[in-house]
Amino acid sequence: GNATGTLRFNHVFSSKLFSNTSFIVSNYNYAVTSFLSDNDFKVTSQITDINLKEDLQYVAGPNHTLKFGLNVLHHTISPGDISASSGSSINSQGIEKRYGYENELYASDEWRLGSKLTMLYGLRASSFMLMGPGTFNTYNTSGEVVGSQTYGSGKSVASYFNLEPRLSVSYVFDDQNSVKASYARSTQNIHLLSNATASNPTSLYVMSSNNIKPEIADQLSVGYFKNLKEDVYECSAEVYYKDLKNQIDYKNGAQLLFNQSVEAELIYGVGRAYGIELFLKKKQGRLNGWFGYTLSRVERKFDAINNGNYYPAIQDRTHDLSLVGIYQLNDRWTLSSTFIYSSGNAVTFPTGKYSVGGLTTYSYSDRNANRMPSTHRLDIGATLNARKGRKYQSSWVFSIYNVYGYWSPYAISFRDNPDNLTVTEAVQTSIFAAPIPS
């Protein structure tokens, strides 16, 4: 479940200075329950954030618009608790909560240098502090404990400070042609740990710590933008490259869930992401829509994985395509259609198996050397708007999700054929595999 609440206060100090103050509380949690009589258990996890933001905008003149502010964010992560009855074969277990603060200051200036050139530059100073209470171990590269210390409530365990510069430049040649280039550095202090073949609600989140450094990304991008036929069409082509530092992955055979020493299972390396994005949009007329296509790679490199070579990350999708069409049939009826296609995620499938005590155990080779089948889907819809001129406005929306009922893969598991244990079966799980009207 998700719950969030926001309290916002806006104030205009003058015609040049404007402020926006926000107080935001959010809570994400899940619970998974098994009701088996001899194997009952309940697993719970939770992430709670309390966020205070102050954003200000100052118009210094016709050529400068300044934005600046601060953000204080408090995290509480409960990685997971297992509760079970006395007769269950599962043992109850609790993992210590983790607390952290993210503090940020930023300032940026949009500078218009004449009618053709616009520059946006800024700097963001971010700090992260991991706080007690709790017991915190320090691990070496082999995952062995080399130190342990207990901290009280409010005591600082580890802290990091990073500067995040950013710069973007836009040059307009004429009413139809422009180019844009940008550089930005960003940091991340909440990290997702998952060794599943597909994302799931029980994935584990951890904060930066005395063992885990903030992930850092430096991205460069250059794009060309063009309007066609008196702004009826717009198109663009953009290339990007992202350099990734302090990337996190897990050792072979790692146990991530309900592991108090999960940081002992982690390894650290680098990554890169690069690609080209193509976009074409029709903005006017009864028939509108757009075409978008991305050709990209996301790769990672760790000394302990795949002999230290780059390999595809689980987020790597070589091809990503979307087609959207919107047709204004008349004043009241609007028809729409969406088609998406994407390459399958990179995954690790078994390359062999052997029997231990009568149980089949699978062996694996290179990490993420395989691919899930591709995903594609067609959705259609129709909207009927109420007649104009009424006091209240309303509409009816009809749609069909997954029109041709394609079984998009969510996960693939492996099992022995019950009639011939030497034969291995691959079993695909799909979600929403039939057309769904609404």
Secondary structure, DSSP 8 states (H G I E B T S, - for coil): -EEEEEEEEEEE-SSSEEEEEEEEEEEEEEEEEE--TTS-EEEEEEEEEEEEEEEEEEEEETTEEEEEEEEEEEEEEEEEEEE--TT-SS--EE---EEEEEEEEEEEEEEEETTTEEEEEEEEEEEEEEE-SEEEEEE-TTS-EEEEEEE-TT-EEEEEEEEEEEEEEEEE-SSSEEEEEEEEEEEE-EEEE--SSS--TT-EEEE--SS---EEEEEEEEEEEEEETTTTEEEEEEEEEEEEEEEEEE-TT---TT-TTGGGGEEEEEEEEEEEEEEEEE-SSSEEEEEEEEEEEEEEE-TTSGGG--EE-TT--SEEEEEEEEEE-SSSEEEEEEEEEE---EE---SEEEEETTEEEEE--STT-EE---EEEEEEEEEEE--TT-SS--EEEEEEESTT----EEEEEEEEETTEEEEEEEEEEESS-S-EE-
